[in-house]
C-alpha cells in the first residue's frame, strides 16, 4: 500500500508510513488544495524534527507556530491550524497513548466505532470523519465491518468524491471535477 495524494514522493511516503501524518493531513484539509494540506505533515516534520504526537503535543506553542509560518506556510491560516494540530496531538497523547493508528486498530473496531472515535477528535466533524474513514478503507488497509456504510457516501466503490479516491493524477482531476460541480450546485441552490 502506498498513498499518492500530494504529487510529492517524500510527502506521500510520510503519509503512507506514519498514521499521525495522515491524520494531520486530513485535519489540515480545509480551505486549501488537498495536495497542500496533505503535504503539511512533511513540512512540519522538516521544520520541527517531530513526526510523533507526544513531541508535537509538548512543543512550545510559539515554536510550533513558527514552523507553520515559515515560507511556504503549512496552511493559509497558520495560527489557528498550528493550534488545531497541537490540540489533536494532545488528545491523541491523552486518549490513545499518542498512537493515531489506535483509532482504527485498538480493539478490532468496526466502521461505526472508528467513525465515532474520529468524530470525537478536535477538528473532525461528521464529514471530515467520514472522508477519513473512507480513506482508511479504500487506501490504508482498514477492513473493519461496515466501514463503507459508516463512511457513506465517501466509501462508495468507484466514486470520485474526496481525497479517499485519489490514487493518480487522473483520479485527482475527477475528484476536482466532482467538487467543482458540488460547489456550483450549492451556489445555484442559494
C-alpha positions as CSV (number, residue, x, y, z in Angstrom):
1,X,0.0,0.0,0.0
2,X,1.4,3.4,-1.0
3,X,-0.6,6.6,-1.0
4,X,-0.3,9.1,-3.9
5,X,-2.1,12.2,-2.7
6,X,0.3,15.1,-2.9
7,X,2.4,14.5,-6.1
8,X,5.5,14.8,-3.8
9,X,7.2,11.4,-3.3
10,X,8.6,12.3,0.2
11,X,5.3,13.7,1.4
12,X,3.3,10.7,0.1
13,X,5.8,8.3,1.8
14,X,5.4,10.0,5.1
15,X,1.6,9.7,4.8
16,X,1.9,6.1,3.9
17,X,4.3,5.2,6.7
18,X,3.1,7.5,9.5
19,X,-0.6,7.3,10.6
20,X,-0.3,10.6,12.5
21,X,0.9,12.3,9.4
22,X,-2.2,11.0,7.5
23,X,-4.5,12.2,10.3
24,X,-2.8,15.6,10.5
25,X,-3.1,15.9,6.7
26,X,-6.8,15.3,7.0
27,X,-7.1,17.8,9.7
28,X,-5.4,20.4,7.5
29,X,-7.6,19.7,4.6
30,X,-9.9,22.7,4.6
31,X,-9.7,25.9,2.6
32,X,-6.5,24.9,0.9
33,X,-5.9,22.5,-2.0
34,X,-5.8,18.8,-0.9
35,X,-2.2,18.5,-2.0
36,X,-1.2,21.4,0.2
37,X,-3.0,20.0,3.2
38,X,-1.5,16.6,2.9
39,X,2.0,17.9,2.2
40,X,1.7,19.8,5.5
41,X,2.9,16.9,7.7
42,X,6.2,16.7,5.8
43,X,6.8,20.4,6.3
44,X,6.0,20.1,10.0
45,X,8.5,17.2,10.3
46,X,11.2,19.0,8.3
47,X,10.8,22.2,10.3
48,X,10.4,20.7,13.8
49,X,12.0,17.3,13.6
50,X,8.8,15.9,15.0
51,X,6.7,13.2,13.5
52,X,5.0,11.8,16.6
53,X,2.1,13.1,18.7
54,X,3.9,13.3,22.0
55,X,6.7,15.6,20.7
56,X,4.3,17.9,18.9
57,X,1.9,17.9,21.9
58,X,4.6,19.1,24.2
59,X,6.3,21.7,21.9
60,X,6.1,25.3,23.0
61,X,3.1,26.8,21.0
62,X,5.1,29.7,19.7
63,X,7.9,27.4,18.5
64,X,5.3,25.2,16.7
65,X,3.6,28.3,15.2
66,X,7.0,29.4,13.8
67,X,7.2,26.1,11.9
68,X,3.7,26.8,10.4
69,X,4.5,30.4,9.3
70,X,7.8,29.7,7.6
71,X,7.6,30.2,3.8
72,X,5.9,28.4,2.3
73,X,3.4,28.3,5.1
74,X,2.0,24.9,6.2
75,X,-1.6,26.3,5.8
76,X,-3.2,29.6,4.8
77,X,-4.3,30.0,8.4
78,X,-1.1,29.1,10.2
79,X,-2.1,30.3,13.7
80,X,-5.4,28.5,14.0
81,X,-4.2,25.4,12.3
82,X,-1.0,25.1,14.3
83,X,-3.2,25.3,17.4
84,X,-5.5,22.6,16.0
85,X,-2.7,20.3,15.1
86,X,-1.2,20.6,18.6
87,X,-4.6,20.1,20.2
88,X,-5.2,17.0,18.1
89,X,-1.8,15.6,19.2
90,X,-2.5,16.4,22.8
91,X,-5.8,14.5,22.5
92,X,-4.0,11.5,21.0
93,X,-1.5,11.5,23.8
94,X,-4.2,11.7,26.5
95,X,-6.7,9.3,25.0
96,X,-4.7,7.0,22.7
97,X,-1.2,6.9,24.2
98,X,-0.1,9.0,21.3
99,X,-0.9,6.3,18.7
100,X,-3.0,7.7,15.9
101,X,-3.4,4.2,14.4
102,X,-5.1,3.0,17.6
103,X,-8.2,4.9,16.4
104,X,-8.8,2.2,13.9
105,X,-6.8,-0.7,15.3
106,X,-7.4,-0.9,19.1
107,X,-10.0,-3.5,20.0
108,X,-10.6,-4.5,16.3
109,X,-13.3,-1.8,15.8
110,X,-16.0,-1.8,13.1
111,X,-16.6,1.1,10.8
112,X,-19.2,2.7,13.1
113,X,-16.8,2.6,16.0
114,X,-14.0,4.2,14.1
115,X,-16.3,6.9,12.8
116,X,-17.4,7.6,16.4
117,X,-13.7,7.8,17.5
118,X,-12.8,10.1,14.7
119,X,-15.8,12.4,15.4
120,X,-14.6,12.7,19.0
121,X,-11.3,14.3,17.8
122,X,-10.9,18.0,17.8
123,X,-11.3,19.4,14.3
124,X,-13.1,16.3,13.0
125,X,-16.8,16.9,12.2
126,X,-19.1,14.4,10.6
127,X,-18.0,14.9,7.0
128,X,-14.2,15.0,7.7
129,X,-14.5,11.9,9.9
130,X,-16.5,10.1,7.1
131,X,-13.9,11.1,4.5
132,X,-11.0,9.9,6.6
133,X,-12.8,6.6,7.3
134,X,-13.3,6.1,3.6
135,X,-9.6,6.9,3.1
136,X,-8.7,4.3,5.6
137,X,-10.9,1.7,4.0
138,X,-10.1,2.5,0.4
139,X,-6.4,3.0,0.6
140,X,-5.0,2.3,4.1
141,X,-6.0,-1.3,4.6
142,X,-8.8,-0.8,7.2
143,X,-11.2,-3.7,6.8
144,X,-13.5,-3.2,9.8
145,X,-17.0,-4.4,9.2
146,X,-19.4,-1.8,7.8
147,X,-16.7,0.8,7.0
148,X,-18.3,1.6,3.6
149,X,-21.7,2.2,5.2
150,X,-20.3,4.2,8.0
151,X,-18.4,6.4,5.6
152,X,-21.2,6.9,3.1
153,X,-21.3,8.4,0.6
154,X,-17.5,8.6,0.6
155,X,-16.9,4.9,0.9
156,X,-18.9,4.1,-2.2
157,X,-16.8,2.0,-4.6
158,X,-15.8,3.7,-7.8
159,X,-16.7,7.2,-6.7
160,X,-14.5,10.3,-7.0
161,X,-15.8,12.5,-4.2
162,X,-12.8,13.1,-1.9
163,X,-9.2,12.6,-1.1
164,X,-10.1,8.9,-0.3
165,X,-10.4,8.4,-4.1
166,X,-7.1,10.0,-5.2
167,X,-4.7,7.4,-6.4
168,X,-3.3,9.1,-9.6
169,X,-3.3,12.4,-11.4
170,X,-6.4,11.2,-13.3
171,X,-8.4,10.4,-10.2
172,X,-7.3,13.8,-8.7
173,X,-8.8,15.5,-11.7
174,X,-12.1,13.6,-11.3
175,X,-12.3,14.5,-7.6
176,X,-11.7,18.1,-8.5
177,X,-14.5,18.0,-11.2
178,X,-16.8,16.5,-8.6
179,X,-16.0,19.2,-6.0
180,X,-16.4,21.9,-8.6
181,X,-19.8,20.5,-9.6
182,X,-20.9,20.3,-6.0
183,X,-19.9,24.0,-5.3
184,X,-21.8,25.1,-8.4
185,X,-24.9,23.2,-7.4
186,X,-24.7,24.7,-3.9
187,X,-24.3,28.2,-5.3
188,X,-27.2,27.7,-7.7
189,X,-29.4,26.4,-4.8
190,X,-28.9,29.7,-3.0
